[in-house]
Amino acid sequence: MIYKTKGTCSTMIDVELKDGVIDSVKFTGGCNGNLQGISALVKGMKPEEAISRLKGIRCGFKPTSCPDQLAHALEEMIAK
């Protein structure tokens, strides 16, 4: 699923689930090294676990962040 981010330096997140776990996450834009790290850390994790860890994280004075946007993308995926 491609998720268009809102309020972050990254513009899109490509998330794939396989057998109920996160198989891959690829961000477009944003802080490349940090986002590669987040993608590697959530791989193999259940979406609900990643959401509970990432939702609500803020970037500076912004009301959201790339990890928070990933949580929103995952919520949207599991709601379908």
C-alpha positions, 0 to 999 in steps of 0.5 A, spaced: 500 500 500 502 506 498 500 512 503 501 519 502 504 522 508 501 529 511 506 534 515 512 531 514 519 531 510 517 524 507 512 524 501 510 517 501 510 510 505 510 504 501 508 498 506 507 491 505 504 486 510 505 478 509 502 473 513 499 479 518 506 482 519 510 488 516 514 485 510 517 491 508 517 499 509 520 504 504 519 511 505 520 517 499 524 523 502 525 525 509 531 523 513 534 517 509 538 514 514 533 514 520 528 512 515 532 506 513 533 504 521 525 505 522 524 500 516 529 495 519 526 495 526 519 494 524 520 489 519 517 482 522 513 486 527 505 486 527 502 492 525 499 493 532 505 493 535 508 498 531 502 502 531 503 502 539 510 504 539 510 509 533 503 513 534 504 520 537 511 521 536 512 528 534 518 531 529 520 538 533 514 543 533 510 539 528 504 535 530 506 529 527 513 525 524 515 520 519 514 514 524 507 517 526 505 517 519 507 510 518 503 508 524 497 512 521 498 508 514 498 501 518 492 503 521 489 504 515 491 498 512 489 493 518 482 497 518 481 494 510 
